[in-house]
């Protein structure tokens, strides 16, 4: 069974998504029921919703919306990774509200859509330190040339659990690069970072990839982090840019041929359940 640590739900009737205007094929509704129908057929038993960069005024509404979906009979939803603005003076009060809500498992602030100096600001870093000693994780979504920025945040917060999204967002269609591979090796030296095996199909040539295209990226991440610090995610609906969720799940299984059942289970669900105490 698979634990999907990275589901995006897009419902434009309920929430505002300013970035969708320029998102091409992703500028559409991607509803939970459409995901769940296919996910259950694929053996996905649990999922976390990943924030979708809604309008700032809708951040807490997004969590409430997903929570309402989790209450439906047979729902796969076990929690959310919520959006946040650590660069804001409002963050401490928001954190207090989140800590009172066990449905929220962590935070994410996508860093490649804001200037680099956002994560380098004193207030951002001070607020990130507030996660130390809490149950909340922090997802790092950066481009390969920004991995050093992610490393700096991790080094300043050794008591915060971080997750590196999408294998560090490699440009799969361009092949392996030294900057990406060395960046992965470097950030993996930090024991408080987990890597998410997700997203890579969206960065491949949509008409010309196979599991072997993805293999060097996935295997380098696993070799760098080890089997105890890898989790799996679908990145639906972004994964549909490279096929569909069924294609990505099939590719995952192909990539895991030859590994032990224990190793596979750690990637597929055990590590995620341990990370979020589920």
Helices and strands as residue ranges (DSSP letters): E 2-7, G 18-22, G 24-26, H 32-41, E 44-50, G 56-58, H 59-70, E 77-83, H 91-99, E 104-108, H 117-120, H 122-129, E 137-140, G 144-146, H 147-156, E 162-164, G 165-168, G 172-174, H 178-187, E 193-197, G 200-203, H 211-225, G 227-229, E 230-232, G 238-242, H 245-255, H 261-265, I 266-270, H 271-275
